[in-house]
Amino acid sequence: MGGAAIIDRLLNTLTLFFDEILLVTRRPEPYTDRPVKTVRDIYEDRASLTGIHAGIKNALTDFAFVVYALFIRLLFFACLLFPRQPKV
């Protein structure tokens, strides 16, 4: 997409909103060149929850925003983080 890998587009968007980003994967080796902390899945089972578990367990803060998706749009995060008041 636009000459950039999907993971790089996702990370570029997330870095606009978050100080800490964890990339959770079964195989972290292909992603070590990315400017984020890479975390290996704790459990070998292939399921979304195992990655979410590893991410939350390794998070440095009390709160975590978990993303399990390939395509993230900047507008989506803007709407979540900076909601506008409805016009009356």
N, C-alpha and C positions, 0 to 999 in steps of 0.2 A: 504494500500500500504506500504509494508515494515514494518508493525507493527505500523505505525503512521497514525493518521487521516489525511484526505486530507487537511483540513483547517490548520493543523499544518505544513504540508509539504509546503503549499503555504506561510504561514507566515514566515517560516524559509528561504525560498528563497527571499521573499521581504525584510526581514531585512538586507540582504547583500547589498542592494542598496539604501534603503530609511531610513531616520532618524525618520520620522513620518509615522505611519501606522494606518489607521482608518478602523475598521471592521464595516460595516453598515449592519444592519439586522432588521427585524421586531420584533425579539425576542432576545434581547441581553443577557438575563440571562444565557443561556447555554455556553456563551463564556467569561464570566467575569474572568475566571482563566487564560486567555491568556494574554501575556505581551504586549498587544496593547490596544489602546483606542477604546472602543466599542461605536457606535453611533446608536441610534434608528432611523428608517425611520421617516421622518416628516409627510409624507402623508400615509394614510392607503391603498391606491390603490396598487395592486400587479403588479408592472412594474419595469423594469430595471432602467428607468430614475428617479424614486422616490429615489432609493438608491444612484444613482450617484449625484442627487441633494443634498441629506443629507450629503454625503461625502464632496462635494465641499464646502457646506455652513459651515461645521465644520472644514475644513482644516485651519491650522495655517499659511500656506504660500500662496504666490500669484499664485503658480503653483501646479497642482495636476496630478499625473499619475493614471488613473483609470483602475482598473482591474475588469472585470466581467467574470470570468471563474473559472472552477474547477481545471484544470490542467495547471500549469505554469512550464515551464522548464527554468533552469538557463541559458541555451544557448540563449533562446529567449531574456531575459533581457540583456545579454551581447552584443548581436547583436544590440539591440536598443540603449544602453547607450554607448557602445564603438565600433562604426562602424569602420571597417577596410577599408582602401583605396583599390580600385580594382587594381589588378596586371595589369600592362601595358606591 
